[in-house]
Amino acid sequence: MHIRTQIKSIFNSWISEISILLTICCLISIAWQFKIYHCWTETSVASAIIEGVILTSWMIWAAYMIFSGKTPDAMPLKPRMIVEAGSGALLLAWLWISNGPLFAVIWLPFMIWLCYRNLKEL
């Protein structure tokens, strides 16, 4: 299988979509704690550890899938669009919380383009 096709199937899998969503939730939790308390709290430390575990696990899984040549189960298009839209909205919220509105507005056209591209696939 061509590596580009394999990477696309990895990113369209259930595991990748849920991992991205959970990672963004952890990022929001960390940013929110810093916005309120301006320091590392127990919640932000726990979120950072959880995020590290999720990313490390996902990278090991993705490497295994690539080196073994296996193809993961793809997430159906409609649920994937819902999860990606939620992840995109949460990413914009994280940008808004951590860096301010300007950075969220800069990324907004990219998020709209992703939604448009996904809708074209329907």
ROFITOR-639136 format. One record per atom (N, C-alpha, C): residue number from 1; residue in three letters; atom name; x, y, z. Coordinates in Angstrom, 2 decimals, padded with zeros to 5 digits. Atoms other than C-alpha are relative to their C-alpha. Last residue first. Layout:
nr,rest,atom,xx,yy,zz
NUM,ALA,CA,X,Y,Z
...
END
This chain:
nr,rest,atom,xx,yy,zz
122,LEU,N,001.30,000.65,-000.19
122,LEU,CA,-021.00,013.46,001.06
122,LEU,C,-000.59,-000.26,-001.32
121,GLU,N,-000.16,001.46,000.07
121,GLU,CA,-017.40,014.19,000.08
121,GLU,C,-001.31,-000.75,000.20
120,LYS,N,-000.09,000.40,001.41
120,LYS,CA,-018.25,017.82,-000.70
120,LYS,C,000.11,-001.51,-000.14
119,LEU,N,001.36,-000.01,000.53
119,LEU,CA,-019.37,018.27,002.92
119,LEU,C,-000.02,-000.40,-001.47
118,ASN,N,000.70,001.18,-000.49
118,ASN,CA,-015.92,017.19,004.09
118,ASN,C,-001.43,-000.07,-000.53
117,ARG,N,-000.57,001.17,000.68
117,ARG,CA,-014.21,019.75,001.87
117,ARG,C,-000.71,-001.28,000.43
116,TYR,N,000.46,000.00,001.38
116,TYR,CA,-016.55,022.50,003.09
116,TYR,C,000.50,-001.23,-000.74
115,CYS,N,001.43,000.37,-000.03
115,CYS,CA,-015.88,021.60,006.73
115,CYS,C,-000.56,-000.08,-001.42
114,LEU,N,000.09,001.43,-000.33
114,LEU,CA,-012.13,021.64,006.09
114,LEU,C,-001.44,-000.47,000.03
113,TRP,N,-000.39,000.77,001.17
113,TRP,CA,-012.40,025.01,004.29
113,TRP,C,-000.07,-001.50,000.27
112,ILE,N,001.12,-000.06,000.94
112,ILE,CA,-014.34,026.48,007.20
112,ILE,C,000.31,-000.80,-001.25
111,MET,N,001.05,000.87,-000.54
111,MET,CA,-011.65,025.30,009.61
111,MET,C,-001.22,-000.03,-000.92
110,PHE,N,-000.46,001.38,000.18
110,PHE,CA,-008.92,026.87,007.44
110,PHE,C,-001.07,-000.99,000.49
109,PRO,N,000.17,000.39,001.41
109,PRO,CA,-010.88,030.12,007.24
109,PRO,C,000.44,-001.44,-000.28
108,LEU,N,001.39,000.23,000.38
108,LEU,CA,-011.18,030.18,011.08
108,LEU,C,-000.18,-000.35,-001.48
107,TRP,N,000.23,001.41,000.32
107,TRP,CA,-007.44,029.77,011.77
107,TRP,C,-001.41,-000.29,-000.49
106,ILE,N,-000.94,000.40,001.05
106,ILE,CA,-006.64,033.51,011.59
106,ILE,C,-000.27,-001.44,-000.44
105,VAL,N,000.51,-000.53,001.26
105,VAL,CA,-009.79,034.34,013.56
105,VAL,C,000.91,-000.40,-001.16
104,ALA,N,001.17,000.79,000.36
104,ALA,CA,-008.68,032.08,016.41
104,ALA,C,-000.56,000.44,-001.34
103,PHE,N,-000.48,001.30,000.46
103,PHE,CA,-005.23,033.68,016.42
103,PHE,C,-001.16,-000.91,-000.38
102,LEU,N,-000.67,-000.15,001.29
102,LEU,CA,-006.75,037.18,016.61
102,LEU,C,000.45,-001.35,-000.56
101,PRO,N,000.91,000.10,001.14
101,PRO,CA,-009.20,036.22,019.36
101,PRO,C,000.69,000.07,-001.36
100,GLY,N,000.83,-001.16,000.30
100,GLY,CA,-006.58,035.59,022.01
100,GLY,C,-000.80,-000.17,-001.27
99,ASN,N,-000.74,-001.04,000.72
99,ASN,CA,-003.66,033.27,022.50
99,ASN,C,-000.81,001.24,-000.30
98,SER,N,-001.44,-000.06,-000.25
98,SER,CA,-004.70,030.68,025.09
98,SER,C,000.69,001.19,-000.65
97,ILE,N,-000.37,-000.05,-001.43
97,ILE,CA,-008.45,031.06,025.43
97,ILE,C,001.49,000.25,000.18
96,TRP,N,000.60,-001.19,-000.60
96,TRP,CA,-009.24,031.98,021.81
96,TRP,C,000.45,000.15,001.45
95,LEU,N,-000.75,-001.15,000.49
95,LEU,CA,-006.83,029.38,020.43
95,LEU,C,-000.51,001.30,000.63
94,TRP,N,-001.32,000.04,-000.64
94,TRP,CA,-008.41,026.76,022.68
94,TRP,C,000.86,001.18,-000.45
93,ALA,N,000.18,-000.42,-001.40
93,ALA,CA,-011.90,027.80,021.56
93,ALA,C,001.34,000.01,000.73
92,LEU,N,000.18,-001.45,000.03
92,LEU,CA,-010.78,027.58,017.90
92,LEU,C,-000.20,000.55,001.42
91,LEU,N,-001.30,-000.59,000.31
91,LEU,CA,-009.46,024.10,018.59
91,LEU,C,-000.08,001.51,-000.05
90,LEU,N,-000.79,000.00,-001.23
90,LEU,CA,-012.73,023.20,020.30
90,LEU,C,001.41,000.56,-000.22
89,ALA,N,000.56,-001.03,-000.88
89,ALA,CA,-014.67,024.28,017.24
89,ALA,C,000.78,000.07,001.31
88,GLY,N,-000.33,-001.32,000.54
88,GLY,CA,-012.35,022.28,015.00
88,GLY,C,-000.52,001.13,000.88
87,SER,N,-001.43,-000.23,-000.25
87,SER,CA,-012.60,019.20,017.21
87,SER,C,000.42,001.37,-000.51
86,GLY,N,-000.17,-000.23,-001.43
86,GLY,CA,-016.38,019.44,017.17
86,GLY,C,001.44,000.28,000.36
85,ALA,N,000.57,-001.33,-000.24
85,ALA,CA,-016.40,019.82,013.39
85,ALA,C,000.11,000.36,001.49
84,GLU,N,-000.95,-001.00,000.49
84,GLU,CA,-014.00,016.87,013.13
84,GLU,C,-000.53,001.42,000.19
83,VAL,N,-001.14,-000.04,-000.92
83,VAL,CA,-016.22,014.72,015.37
83,VAL,C,001.01,001.06,-000.45
82,ILE,N,000.47,-000.55,-001.27
82,ILE,CA,-019.34,015.59,013.38
82,ILE,C,001.16,000.14,000.97
81,MET,N,000.22,-001.43,000.19
81,MET,CA,-017.59,015.05,010.05
81,MET,C,-000.45,000.67,001.29
80,ARG,N,-001.31,-000.64,000.05
80,ARG,CA,-016.27,011.70,011.26
80,ARG,C,-000.13,001.50,-000.19
79,PRO,N,-000.52,-000.18,-001.36
79,PRO,CA,-019.78,010.66,012.31
79,PRO,C,001.37,000.68,000.02
78,LYS,N,000.85,-000.92,-000.77
78,LYS,CA,-021.00,011.44,008.77
78,LYS,C,000.46,000.14,001.45
77,LEU,N,-000.15,-001.40,000.35
77,LEU,CA,-018.05,009.89,006.91
77,LEU,C,-000.83,000.94,000.88
76,PRO,N,000.94,-000.41,001.05
76,PRO,CA,-017.85,006.51,008.61
76,PRO,C,-000.01,001.52,-000.16
75,MET,N,001.21,-000.52,-000.61
75,MET,CA,-014.68,006.04,010.69
75,MET,C,-000.94,000.41,-001.14
74,ALA,N,000.29,-001.42,000.22
74,ALA,CA,-012.16,003.95,008.85
74,ALA,C,-001.30,000.36,000.71
73,ASP,N,001.40,-000.20,000.37
73,ASP,CA,-011.04,000.64,010.32
73,ASP,C,-000.27,001.50,-000.12
72,PRO,N,000.97,-000.10,-001.09
72,PRO,CA,-007.26,000.55,010.37
72,PRO,C,-001.42,000.17,-000.53
71,THR,N,000.89,-001.13,000.25
71,THR,CA,-005.19,-000.74,007.45
71,THR,C,-001.02,000.06,001.12
70,LYS,N,001.42,000.21,-000.24
70,LYS,CA,-002.25,-002.97,008.29
70,LYS,C,-000.78,001.27,-000.28
69,GLY,N,000.74,-000.04,001.25
69,GLY,CA,001.16,-002.59,006.68
69,GLY,C,-001.49,-000.23,000.16
68,SER,N,000.59,001.31,000.23
68,SER,CA,002.97,-003.75,009.81
68,SER,C,-000.78,-000.06,-001.31
67,PHE,N,-001.04,001.02,000.20
67,PHE,CA,005.30,-000.76,009.76
67,PHE,C,-000.56,-001.39,-000.24
66,ILE,N,-000.81,-000.28,001.19
66,ILE,CA,002.53,001.79,009.17
66,ILE,C,001.00,-001.12,-000.25
65,MET,N,000.84,000.18,001.19
65,MET,CA,000.03,000.30,011.62
65,MET,C,000.80,000.22,-001.28
64,TYR,N,000.27,001.42,000.16
64,TYR,CA,002.70,-000.10,014.32
64,TYR,C,-000.81,-000.25,-001.28
63,ALA,N,-001.24,000.61,000.48
63,ALA,CA,003.86,003.48,013.81
63,ALA,C,-000.18,-001.49,-000.24
62,ALA,N,-000.17,-000.40,001.40
62,ALA,CA,000.26,004.70,014.11
62,ALA,C,001.27,-000.61,-000.59
61,TRP,N,000.99,000.71,000.81
61,TRP,CA,-000.27,002.71,017.35
61,TRP,C,000.18,000.31,-001.48
60,ILE,N,-000.42,001.41,000.02
60,ILE,CA,002.97,003.98,018.87
60,ILE,C,-000.94,-000.81,-000.87
59,MET,N,-001.19,000.10,000.85
59,MET,CA,002.07,007.55,017.87
59,MET,C,000.51,-001.43,-000.09
58,TRP,N,000.41,-000.13,001.40
58,TRP,CA,-001.45,007.18,019.31
58,TRP,C,001.19,-000.14,-000.93
57,SER,N,000.71,001.22,000.39
57,SER,CA,-000.16,005.82,022.61
57,SER,C,-000.39,000.06,-001.48
56,THR,N,-000.99,001.08,000.08
56,THR,CA,002.34,008.66,022.92
56,THR,C,-000.64,-001.30,-000.46
55,LEU,N,-000.86,-000.21,001.18
55,LEU,CA,-000.29,011.26,022.07
55,LEU,C,001.04,-001.10,-000.17
54,ILE,N,000.79,000.16,001.22
54,ILE,CA,-002.84,009.87,024.54
54,ILE,C,000.88,000.14,-001.24
53,VAL,N,000.31,001.43,000.16
53,VAL,CA,-000.29,009.40,027.32
53,VAL,C,-000.78,-000.24,-001.29
52,GLY,N,-001.23,000.70,000.37
52,GLY,CA,001.05,012.93,026.85
52,GLY,C,-000.23,-001.49,-000.22
51,GLU,N,-000.30,-000.35,001.39
51,GLU,CA,-002.47,014.38,026.87
51,GLU,C,001.26,-000.71,-000.49
50,ILE,N,000.96,000.74,000.83
50,ILE,CA,-003.28,012.52,030.07
50,ILE,C,000.26,000.26,-001.48
49,ILE,N,-000.40,001.41,-000.05
49,ILE,CA,-000.09,013.86,031.68
49,ILE,C,-000.92,-000.84,-000.88
48,ALA,N,-001.24,000.14,000.78
48,ALA,CA,-000.86,017.41,030.53
48,ALA,C,000.47,-001.45,-000.03
47,SER,N,000.35,-000.11,001.42
47,SER,CA,-004.44,017.15,031.79
47,SER,C,001.23,-000.17,-000.89
46,ALA,N,000.68,001.25,000.36
46,ALA,CA,-003.23,015.88,035.19
46,ALA,C,-000.38,000.01,-001.48
45,VAL,N,-001.02,001.05,000.01
45,VAL,CA,-000.79,018.79,035.41
45,VAL,C,-000.61,-001.33,-000.42
44,SER,N,-000.80,-000.18,001.21
44,SER,CA,-003.51,021.25,034.40
44,SER,C,001.12,-001.04,-000.10
43,THR,N,000.79,000.32,001.19
43,THR,CA,-005.93,019.87,036.97
43,THR,C,000.83,000.14,-001.26
42,GLU,N,000.11,001.46,000.06
42,GLU,CA,-003.37,019.85,039.78
42,GLU,C,-000.75,-000.42,-001.26
41,THR,N,000.83,000.53,-001.08
41,THR,CA,-002.60,023.48,039.01
41,THR,C,-000.03,-001.52,-000.13
40,TRP,N,000.36,001.41,000.13
40,TRP,CA,000.21,024.99,036.95
40,TRP,C,-000.82,-000.42,001.22
39,CYS,N,-001.05,000.94,-000.44
39,CYS,CA,000.14,028.77,037.15
39,CYS,C,-000.49,-001.43,-000.25
38,HIS,N,-001.31,-000.45,000.45
38,HIS,CA,-001.78,031.83,035.95
38,HIS,C,001.15,-000.86,000.52
37,TYR,N,-000.93,-000.01,-001.13
37,TYR,CA,-004.84,030.81,038.02
37,TYR,C,001.41,000.49,-000.34
36,ILE,N,000.61,-000.33,-001.29
36,ILE,CA,-007.75,031.57,035.66
36,ILE,C,001.06,000.20,001.08
35,LYS,N,000.73,-001.26,000.12
35,LYS,CA,-006.11,031.75,032.22
35,LYS,C,-000.56,000.44,001.36
34,PHE,N,-000.97,-001.09,000.05
34,PHE,CA,-003.56,029.08,033.14
34,PHE,C,-000.70,001.36,-000.09
33,GLN,N,-000.63,-000.11,-001.31
33,GLN,CA,-006.33,026.72,034.24
33,GLN,C,001.02,001.14,000.03
32,TRP,N,000.97,-000.60,-000.91
32,TRP,CA,-008.28,027.42,031.06
32,TRP,C,000.59,000.18,001.40
31,ALA,N,000.08,-001.44,000.28
31,ALA,CA,-005.24,026.77,028.89
31,ALA,C,-000.96,000.70,000.95
30,ILE,N,-001.26,-000.63,-000.41
30,ILE,CA,-004.62,023.38,030.54
30,ILE,C,-000.08,001.52,-000.19
29,SER,N,-000.07,000.08,-001.46
29,SER,CA,-008.26,022.29,030.24
29,SER,C,001.26,000.69,000.52
28,ILE,N,000.93,-001.00,-000.54
28,ILE,CA,-008.44,023.52,026.66
28,ILE,C,000.06,000.01,001.51
27,LEU,N,-000.59,-001.32,000.24
27,LEU,CA,-005.33,021.55,025.74
27,LEU,C,-000.88,001.11,000.56
26,CYS,N,-001.08,-000.20,-000.99
26,CYS,CA,-006.79,018.44,027.40
26,CYS,C,000.66,001.36,-000.17
25,CYS,N,000.65,-000.20,-001.30
25,CYS,CA,-009.98,018.78,025.34
25,CYS,C,001.03,000.22,001.10
24,ILE,N,000.45,-001.39,-000.01
24,ILE,CA,-007.83,019.23,022.21
24,ILE,C,-000.73,000.31,001.30
23,THR,N,-001.18,-000.86,-000.14
23,THR,CA,-006.05,015.97,022.98
23,THR,C,-000.41,001.47,000.06
22,LEU,N,-000.42,000.03,-001.40
22,LEU,CA,-009.36,014.18,023.56
22,LEU,C,001.22,000.88,000.25
21,LEU,N,001.02,-000.65,-000.81
21,LEU,CA,-010.68,015.25,020.15
21,LEU,C,000.40,000.06,001.47
20,ILE,N,-000.10,-001.44,000.26
20,ILE,CA,-007.44,014.34,018.39
20,ILE,C,-001.00,000.76,000.86
19,SER,N,-001.24,-000.49,-000.62
19,SER,CA,-007.40,010.92,020.04
19,SER,C,000.16,001.50,-000.20
18,ILE,N,000.27,-000.12,-001.43
18,ILE,CA,-011.06,010.34,019.11
18,ILE,C,001.24,000.51,000.73
17,GLU,N,000.99,-001.06,-000.21
17,GLU,CA,-010.35,011.08,015.46
17,GLU,C,-000.28,000.22,001.48
16,SER,N,-000.59,-001.32,000.24
16,SER,CA,-007.16,009.03,015.41
16,SER,C,-000.98,001.13,000.30
15,ILE,N,-001.00,-000.27,-001.04
15,ILE,CA,-008.67,005.95,017.04
15,ILE,C,000.59,001.39,-000.17
14,TRP,N,000.66,-000.32,-001.27
14,TRP,CA,-011.77,005.97,014.86
14,TRP,C,001.01,000.45,001.04
13,SER,N,000.46,001.11,-000.84
13,SER,CA,-009.71,006.02,011.68
13,SER,C,-000.67,000.52,001.27
12,ASN,N,001.45,000.11,000.09
12,ASN,CA,-009.51,008.82,009.12
12,ASN,C,-000.56,-001.11,000.88
11,PHE,N,000.62,-001.22,-000.51
11,PHE,CA,-005.97,009.80,010.17
11,PHE,C,-001.52,-000.03,-000.08
10,ILE,N,-000.28,-000.11,-001.44
10,ILE,CA,-004.74,006.22,009.78
10,ILE,C,-000.70,001.23,000.57
9,SER,N,000.90,000.93,-000.69
9,SER,CA,-006.47,005.83,006.40
9,SER,C,000.23,000.02,001.51
8,LYS,N,001.36,-000.52,000.07
8,LYS,CA,-004.77,008.98,005.16
8,LYS,C,-000.97,-000.92,000.72
7,ILE,N,000.09,-001.09,-000.98
7,ILE,CA,-001.41,007.72,006.44
7,ILE,C,-001.40,000.60,-000.02
6,GLN,N,-000.04,000.58,-001.33
6,GLN,CA,-001.90,004.44,004.55
6,GLN,C,-000.12,001.08,001.09
5,THR,N,001.30,000.63,-000.23
5,THR,CA,-002.93,006.17,001.36
5,THR,C,-000.08,-000.56,001.41
4,ARG,N,000.97,-001.10,-000.09
4,ARG,CA,000.15,008.40,001.49
4,ARG,C,-001.40,-000.53,000.29
3,ILE,N,-000.10,-000.60,-001.33
3,ILE,CA,002.37,005.39,002.28
3,ILE,C,-001.00,001.14,000.18
2,HIS,N,-000.73,-001.27,000.08
2,HIS,CA,001.22,003.49,-000.82
2,HIS,C,-000.05,000.70,001.35
1,MET,N,000.84,-001.17,000.00
1,MET,CA,000.00,000.00,000.00
1,MET,C,000.89,001.24,000.00
END
